[in-house]
Amino acid sequence: MPNPVLLPEAGAGRNQALRTALGLCALAGRPLVCRGLLDDNPRPKPGLGPGHLTVAQAVAMVTNGSLSAELGGEEIILEPGRPQAGDYDFDVSGQRQSAAPLSWLLETLLLPLAAAGGESSLYMLGGTHVMGGPTSDEIRQVLVPNWRLMGLEVAYTEVTPGFYPEGGGEAEARLETCALINPLVAEEAFAPARVGLEVLSSGLPVHLAEQALEGALARLELHGIKPQTRLRKARGGVGMALLVWAEGQNGLRVGFNALGRRGGRPEALATEAVEALMAFLKSGAGLPASLAARLLAPLACARGLSRLSVEAASRELKAAVKAVEAVWPGCARLYDDPKGGPALLRVMGRDLGRAV
């Protein structure tokens, strides 16, 4: 049996370390021991939360492995088998009522299912537009295009949105087997070739969504940006979300979303998302640190060297790097700029075919 991977601070970076390690160990067939777990949805407290318990159980299921973990527990012990293609259903609130992001499932299961030797489908229940993970719109407009650019064939469809605190959203994903993951190079400052603006509204008067859209459009035009726009009305819970995404000259995409709050003004969503985009563009970085953290696991399995610059070495990215290093020492390095410029990330991919 391979030596187990030990991750003493698995809750670091809002559990980004845990998700990264689960996905890589499921792919590589390495036993994993995680401690320092954190239930961070919505308020952080020690112990394994329902969302990440479901994620760990999902990893054990798709790999025909064994798992020792319990709700509120302080330790996870995973002994994965080989990933198996198939049709899977998972509910992040199956253990306890939760609006945890269902994106956690897709992010973690991406690699093992890509190496499973056949097409797989995921039917997921949970939060589609909640704090703690990318929204459905960001998955569709940012993560999926970036994964495809890397050679990972993923299709994602939201069935019903789910907002905090009820959750209850539904989504489906289809994943094809993958023989090669391409590295990414994004060292130069991101230069948008295309910008998009999307607003989702469910269970609310349509004029509120229109106000959010118009406010974001006006703020973007102040910066000389004319985006393509979309207003999407859905049925499923009560909530609103706004996403601003941009595509660079190299095809990579970035995205910044804002979630509506009870009693909040629609214009506040516009300000939050647009100003986040503008702050990123002014940083001179190639990718946002939050996105780099989510892409790090597949980059660690790419064939070749990936070189990225990020606006700062965020907690999530540092946590993801530590998780990759726990599995494959020397694979990922993160360098701060002593002059305060963008941080640099170097990832020497292990090659998907050799990583399994």
CORJO-V967066 format. One record per residue. N is the residue number from 1. RES is the residue in three letters. PHI is phi in radians with two decimals (NA if undefined). OMEGA is omega in whole degrees, -180 to 180 (999 if undefined). Layout:
# CORJO-V967066
n->N res->RES phi->PHI omega->OMEGA
n->N res->RES phi->PHI omega->OMEGA
This chain:
# CORJO-V967066
n->1 res->MET phi->NA omega->178
n->2 res->PRO phi->-1.06 omega->177
n->3 res->ASN phi->-1.08 omega->-180
n->4 res->PRO phi->-1.23 omega->173
n->5 res->VAL phi->-1.51 omega->-180
n->6 res->LEU phi->-1.84 omega->-179
n->7 res->LEU phi->-2.24 omega->-174
n->8 res->PRO phi->-1.30 omega->-179
n->9 res->GLU phi->-2.15 omega->-175
n->10 res->ALA phi->-1.17 omega->-180
n->11 res->GLY phi->-1.42 omega->-177
n->12 res->ALA phi->-1.09 omega->179
n->13 res->GLY phi->1.10 omega->-178
n->14 res->ARG phi->0.97 omega->177
n->15 res->ASN phi->1.22 omega->175
n->16 res->GLN phi->-1.10 omega->178
n->17 res->ALA phi->-1.06 omega->-179
n->18 res->LEU phi->-1.09 omega->-178
n->19 res->ARG phi->-1.11 omega->180
n->20 res->THR phi->-1.09 omega->-178
n->21 res->ALA phi->-1.18 omega->178
n->22 res->LEU phi->-1.04 omega->-179
n->23 res->GLY phi->-1.12 omega->-178
n->24 res->LEU phi->-1.22 omega->-180
n->25 res->CYS phi->-1.20 omega->175
n->26 res->ALA phi->-1.10 omega->179
n->27 res->LEU phi->-1.22 omega->-172
n->28 res->ALA phi->-1.50 omega->-178
n->29 res->GLY phi->1.25 omega->-179
n->30 res->ARG phi->-1.70 omega->172
n->31 res->PRO phi->-1.05 omega->-176
n->32 res->LEU phi->-2.35 omega->175
n->33 res->VAL phi->-2.10 omega->-177
n->34 res->CYS phi->-2.01 omega->173
n->35 res->ARG phi->-2.31 omega->-178
n->36 res->GLY phi->1.17 omega->-177
n->37 res->LEU phi->-1.31 omega->-175
n->38 res->LEU phi->-2.45 omega->171
n->39 res->ASP phi->-1.63 omega->-171
n->40 res->ASP phi->-1.97 omega->-178
n->41 res->ASN phi->-2.23 omega->4
n->42 res->PRO phi->-1.67 omega->-178
n->43 res->ARG phi->-1.95 omega->-177
n->44 res->PRO phi->-1.11 omega->172
n->45 res->LYS phi->-2.71 omega->-177
n->46 res->PRO phi->-1.10 omega->177
n->47 res->GLY phi->1.94 omega->-178
n->48 res->LEU phi->-1.36 omega->-180
n->49 res->GLY phi->-1.48 omega->-176
n->50 res->PRO phi->-1.12 omega->-179
n->51 res->GLY phi->-1.11 omega->-178
n->52 res->HIS phi->-1.36 omega->170
n->53 res->LEU phi->-1.12 omega->177
n->54 res->THR phi->-1.08 omega->179
n->55 res->VAL phi->-1.07 omega->180
n->56 res->ALA phi->-1.11 omega->178
n->57 res->GLN phi->-1.13 omega->178
n->58 res->ALA phi->-1.13 omega->178
n->59 res->VAL phi->-1.07 omega->178
n->60 res->ALA phi->-1.07 omega->-178
n->61 res->MET phi->-1.19 omega->-175
n->62 res->VAL phi->-1.27 omega->178
n->63 res->THR phi->-1.85 omega->-175
n->64 res->ASN phi->0.93 omega->-178
n->65 res->GLY phi->-1.81 omega->178
n->66 res->SER phi->-2.02 omega->-176
n->67 res->LEU phi->-2.42 omega->171
n->68 res->SER phi->-2.02 omega->-178
n->69 res->ALA phi->-2.88 omega->178
n->70 res->GLU phi->-2.57 omega->-179
n->71 res->LEU phi->-1.04 omega->-178
n->72 res->GLY phi->1.41 omega->-178
n->73 res->GLY phi->-1.25 omega->-176
n->74 res->GLU phi->-1.81 omega->-175
n->75 res->GLU phi->-2.61 omega->171
n->76 res->ILE phi->-2.11 omega->172
n->77 res->ILE phi->-2.16 omega->-179
n->78 res->LEU phi->-2.00 omega->172
n->79 res->GLU phi->-2.15 omega->-175
n->80 res->PRO phi->-1.34 omega->169
n->81 res->GLY phi->-1.74 omega->178
n->82 res->ARG phi->-1.57 omega->177
n->83 res->PRO phi->-1.05 omega->-179
n->84 res->GLN phi->-2.13 omega->174
n->85 res->ALA phi->-1.16 omega->180
n->86 res->GLY phi->2.97 omega->178
n->87 res->ASP phi->-1.87 omega->-173
n->88 res->TYR phi->-2.19 omega->175
n->89 res->ASP phi->-2.13 omega->178
n->90 res->PHE phi->-2.44 omega->-180
n->91 res->ASP phi->-2.23 omega->-177
n->92 res->VAL phi->-1.21 omega->177
n->93 res->SER phi->-1.79 omega->-179
n->94 res->GLY phi->-1.16 omega->-180
n->95 res->GLN phi->-1.56 omega->-178
n->96 res->ARG phi->-2.89 omega->179
n->97 res->GLN phi->-0.88 omega->-175
n->98 res->SER phi->-2.73 omega->173
n->99 res->ALA phi->-1.91 omega->-180
n->100 res->ALA phi->-1.02 omega->-178
n->101 res->PRO phi->-1.12 omega->175
n->102 res->LEU phi->-1.26 omega->176
n->103 res->SER phi->-1.05 omega->178
n->104 res->TRP phi->-1.02 omega->180
n->105 res->LEU phi->-1.12 omega->-177
n->106 res->LEU phi->-1.12 omega->-179
n->107 res->GLU phi->-1.04 omega->-175
n->108 res->THR phi->-1.39 omega->-177
n->109 res->LEU phi->-1.50 omega->-176
n->110 res->LEU phi->-0.95 omega->-174
n->111 res->LEU phi->-1.21 omega->-180
n->112 res->PRO phi->-1.04 omega->180
n->113 res->LEU phi->-1.30 omega->176
n->114 res->ALA phi->-1.16 omega->-179
n->115 res->ALA phi->-1.79 omega->-172
n->116 res->ALA phi->-1.46 omega->175
n->117 res->GLY phi->1.48 omega->179
n->118 res->GLY phi->-3.05 omega->180
n->119 res->GLU phi->-1.39 omega->179
n->120 res->SER phi->-2.24 omega->174
n->121 res->SER phi->-2.22 omega->176
n->122 res->LEU phi->-2.15 omega->170
n->123 res->TYR phi->-1.95 omega->-170
n->124 res->MET phi->-2.15 omega->175
n->125 res->LEU phi->-2.03 omega->179
n->126 res->GLY phi->2.82 omega->179
n->127 res->GLY phi->-1.48 omega->175
n->128 res->THR phi->-1.74 omega->-179
n->129 res->HIS phi->-2.41 omega->-177
n->130 res->VAL phi->-2.43 omega->176
n->131 res->MET phi->-1.21 omega->173
n->132 res->GLY phi->1.74 omega->-180
n->133 res->GLY phi->-2.91 omega->178
n->134 res->PRO phi->-1.11 omega->177
n->135 res->THR phi->-1.31 omega->176
n->136 res->SER phi->-0.98 omega->-179
n->137 res->ASP phi->-1.15 omega->179
n->138 res->GLU phi->-1.21 omega->176
n->139 res->ILE phi->-1.04 omega->-175
n->140 res->ARG phi->-1.23 omega->-173
n->141 res->GLN phi->-1.67 omega->-176
n->142 res->VAL phi->-2.14 omega->-174
n->143 res->LEU phi->-1.13 omega->-177
n->144 res->VAL phi->-1.06 omega->177
n->145 res->PRO phi->-1.04 omega->179
n->146 res->ASN phi->-1.20 omega->177
n->147 res->TRP phi->-1.05 omega->-180
n->148 res->ARG phi->-1.14 omega->177
n->149 res->LEU phi->-1.06 omega->179
n->150 res->MET phi->-1.47 omega->180
n->151 res->GLY phi->1.79 omega->179
n->152 res->LEU phi->-1.62 omega->-177
n->153 res->GLU phi->-1.57 omega->-178
n->154 res->VAL phi->-2.30 omega->172
n->155 res->ALA phi->-2.12 omega->-176
n->156 res->TYR phi->-2.29 omega->179
n->157 res->THR phi->-2.38 omega->172
n->158 res->GLU phi->-1.45 omega->178
n->159 res->VAL phi->-1.63 omega->180
n->160 res->THR phi->-2.50 omega->179
n->161 res->PRO phi->-1.28 omega->176
n->162 res->GLY phi->-2.36 omega->-176
n->163 res->PHE phi->-1.99 omega->175
n->164 res->TYR phi->-1.31 omega->5
n->165 res->PRO phi->-1.71 omega->-173
n->166 res->GLU phi->-1.30 omega->-173
n->167 res->GLY phi->1.18 omega->175
n->168 res->GLY phi->1.33 omega->176
n->169 res->GLY phi->-1.29 omega->-179
n->170 res->GLU phi->-2.25 omega->177
n->171 res->ALA phi->-2.64 omega->179
n->172 res->GLU phi->-2.21 omega->176
n->173 res->ALA phi->-2.39 omega->174
n->174 res->ARG phi->-2.13 omega->-177
n->175 res->LEU phi->-2.22 omega->178
n->176 res->GLU phi->-1.76 omega->178
n->177 res->THR phi->-1.14 omega->-174
n->178 res->CYS phi->-2.34 omega->180
n->179 res->ALA phi->-1.73 omega->-174
n->180 res->LEU phi->-2.61 omega->174
n->181 res->ILE phi->-1.89 omega->-179
n->182 res->ASN phi->-1.45 omega->173
n->183 res->PRO phi->-1.26 omega->179
n->184 res->LEU phi->-2.11 omega->173
n->185 res->VAL phi->-2.19 omega->180
n->186 res->ALA phi->-2.57 omega->-179
n->187 res->GLU phi->-1.55 omega->-178
n->188 res->GLU phi->-1.35 omega->179
n->189 res->ALA phi->-1.00 omega->-180
n->190 res->PHE phi->-1.11 omega->179
n->191 res->ALA phi->-2.12 omega->-176
n->192 res->PRO phi->-1.21 omega->173
n->193 res->ALA phi->-1.68 omega->-179
n->194 res->ARG phi->-2.55 omega->179
n->195 res->VAL phi->-2.31 omega->178
n->196 res->GLY phi->-2.22 omega->-178
n->197 res->LEU phi->-2.36 omega->-179
n->198 res->GLU phi->-2.28 omega->174
n->199 res->VAL phi->-2.19 omega->174
n->200 res->LEU phi->-1.92 omega->177
n->201 res->SER phi->-2.33 omega->179
n->202 res->SER phi->-2.45 omega->176
n->203 res->GLY phi->1.24 omega->-179
n->204 res->LEU phi->-2.26 omega->176
n->205 res->PRO phi->-1.01 omega->-173
n->206 res->VAL phi->-1.14 omega->-177
n->207 res->HIS phi->-1.15 omega->178
n->208 res->LEU phi->-1.19 omega->177
n->209 res->ALA phi->-1.14 omega->179
n->210 res->GLU phi->-1.12 omega->178
n->211 res->GLN phi->-1.13 omega->179
n->212 res->ALA phi->-1.11 omega->180
n->213 res->LEU phi->-1.12 omega->-179
n->214 res->GLU phi->-1.13 omega->179
n->215 res->GLY phi->-1.14 omega->179
n->216 res->ALA phi->-1.18 omega->179
n->217 res->LEU phi->-1.06 omega->180
n->218 res->ALA phi->-1.12 omega->-179
n->219 res->ARG phi->-1.18 omega->178
n->220 res->LEU phi->-1.14 omega->-180
n->221 res->GLU phi->-1.16 omega->174
n->222 res->LEU phi->-1.08 omega->179
n->223 res->HIS phi->-1.65 omega->178
n->224 res->GLY phi->1.35 omega->-178
n->225 res->ILE phi->-1.94 omega->177
n->226 res->LYS phi->-1.98 omega->-175
n->227 res->PRO phi->-1.55 omega->164
n->228 res->GLN phi->-1.38 omega->-172
n->229 res->THR phi->-2.18 omega->176
n->230 res->ARG phi->-2.64 omega->173
n->231 res->LEU phi->-1.99 omega->-174
n->232 res->ARG phi->-2.03 omega->175
n->233 res->LYS phi->-1.76 omega->-177
n->234 res->ALA phi->-2.35 omega->176
n->235 res->ARG phi->-2.12 omega->-179
n->236 res->GLY phi->2.65 omega->-178
n->237 res->GLY phi->1.37 omega->-179
n->238 res->VAL phi->-2.19 omega->179
n->239 res->GLY phi->3.04 omega->180
n->240 res->MET phi->-2.53 omega->178
n->241 res->ALA phi->-2.55 omega->180
n->242 res->LEU phi->-2.27 omega->178
n->243 res->LEU phi->-2.20 omega->168
n->244 res->VAL phi->-1.96 omega->178
n->245 res->TRP phi->-2.14 omega->179
n->246 res->ALA phi->-2.49 omega->177
n->247 res->GLU phi->-1.96 omega->-179
n->248 res->GLY phi->-1.50 omega->-180
n->249 res->GLN phi->-1.09 omega->-178
n->250 res->ASN phi->-1.56 omega->179
n->251 res->GLY phi->1.59 omega->177
n->252 res->LEU phi->-1.20 omega->180
n->253 res->ARG phi->-2.09 omega->173
n->254 res->VAL phi->-2.22 omega->-180
n->255 res->GLY phi->-2.68 omega->180
n->256 res->PHE phi->-2.39 omega->-177
n->257 res->ASN phi->-2.07 omega->176
n->258 res->ALA phi->-2.39 omega->-178
n->259 res->LEU phi->-1.90 omega->178
n->260 res->GLY phi->-1.16 omega->178
n->261 res->ARG phi->-2.13 omega->-180
n->262 res->ARG phi->-0.98 omega->-179
n->263 res->GLY phi->1.42 omega->-179
n->264 res->GLY phi->-1.38 omega->179
n->265 res->ARG phi->-1.53 omega->178
n->266 res->PRO phi->-1.00 omega->-179
n->267 res->GLU phi->-1.10 omega->180
n->268 res->ALA phi->-1.14 omega->176
n->269 res->LEU phi->-1.08 omega->-180
n->270 res->ALA phi->-1.05 omega->-179
n->271 res->THR phi->-1.08 omega->-176
n->272 res->GLU phi->-1.06 omega->-175
n->273 res->ALA phi->-1.25 omega->-177
n->274 res->VAL phi->-1.16 omega->-179
n->275 res->GLU phi->-1.19 omega->175
n->276 res->ALA phi->-1.13 omega->176
n->277 res->LEU phi->-1.08 omega->-177
n->278 res->MET phi->-1.14 omega->178
n->279 res->ALA phi->-1.10 omega->178
n->280 res->PHE phi->-1.13 omega->-179
n->281 res->LEU phi->-1.07 omega->180
n->282 res->LYS phi->-1.28 omega->-177
n->283 res->SER phi->-1.24 omega->-178
n->284 res->GLY phi->1.41 omega->-178
n->285 res->ALA phi->-1.51 omega->179
n->286 res->GLY phi->-1.50 omega->179
n->287 res->LEU phi->-2.56 omega->172
n->288 res->PRO phi->-1.19 omega->-179
n->289 res->ALA phi->-1.07 omega->-180
n->290 res->SER phi->-1.10 omega->178
n->291 res->LEU phi->-1.25 omega->178
n->292 res->ALA phi->-1.04 omega->179
n->293 res->ALA phi->-1.10 omega->-179
n->294 res->ARG phi->-1.33 omega->180
n->295 res->LEU phi->-1.59 omega->-171
n->296 res->LEU phi->-1.12 omega->-179
n->297 res->ALA phi->-1.04 omega->176
n->298 res->PRO phi->-1.13 omega->177
n->299 res->LEU phi->-1.12 omega->178
n->300 res->ALA phi->-1.16 omega->179
n->301 res->CYS phi->-1.85 omega->-179
n->302 res->ALA phi->-1.33 omega->176
n->303 res->ARG phi->-1.70 omega->180
n->304 res->GLY phi->2.22 omega->-175
n->305 res->LEU phi->-1.65 omega->173
n->306 res->SER phi->-1.79 omega->-179
n->307 res->ARG phi->-2.31 omega->-177
n->308 res->LEU phi->-2.27 omega->167
n->309 res->SER phi->-2.02 omega->-179
n->310 res->VAL phi->-2.25 omega->-174
n->311 res->GLU phi->-1.15 omega->178
n->312 res->ALA phi->-2.88 omega->176
n->313 res->ALA phi->-1.44 omega->-175
n->314 res->SER phi->-1.23 omega->178
n->315 res->ARG phi->-1.06 omega->-180
n->316 res->GLU phi->-1.12 omega->-179
n->317 res->LEU phi->-1.22 omega->177
n->318 res->LYS phi->-1.04 omega->180
n->319 res->ALA phi->-1.13 omega->179
n->320 res->ALA phi->-1.12 omega->178
n->321 res->VAL phi->-1.08 omega->179
n->322 res->LYS phi->-1.08 omega->179
n->323 res->ALA phi->-1.15 omega->178
n->324 res->VAL phi->-1.07 omega->-180
n->325 res->GLU phi->-1.14 omega->177
n->326 res->ALA phi->-1.18 omega->180
n->327 res->VAL phi->-1.46 omega->-177
n->328 res->TRP phi->-2.30 omega->-180
n->329 res->PRO phi->-0.98 omega->179
n->330 res->GLY phi->1.51 omega->-177
n->331 res->CYS phi->-1.37 omega->-174
n->332 res->ALA phi->-2.25 omega->178
n->333 res->ARG phi->-2.37 omega->-179
n->334 res->LEU phi->-2.13 omega->-175
n->335 res->TYR phi->-2.10 omega->173
n->336 res->ASP phi->-1.36 omega->174
n->337 res->ASP phi->-1.57 omega->-179
n->338 res->PRO phi->-1.09 omega->179
n->339 res->LYS phi->-1.61 omega->177
n->340 res->GLY phi->1.55 omega->178
n->341 res->GLY phi->-1.44 omega->-180
n->342 res->PRO phi->-1.03 omega->174
n->343 res->ALA phi->-1.39 omega->-177
n->344 res->LEU phi->-1.97 omega->179
n->345 res->LEU phi->-2.07 omega->177
n->346 res->ARG phi->-2.08 omega->-179
n->347 res->VAL phi->-2.27 omega->176
n->348 res->MET phi->-1.60 omega->-175
n->349 res->GLY phi->-1.12 omega->-179
n->350 res->ARG phi->-1.56 omega->-178
n->351 res->ASP phi->1.32 omega->-175
n->352 res->LEU phi->-0.93 omega->-178
n->353 res->GLY phi->-1.11 omega->-179
n->354 res->ARG phi->-1.54 omega->-177
n->355 res->ALA phi->-1.37 omega->-176
n->356 res->VAL phi->-1.26 omega->999
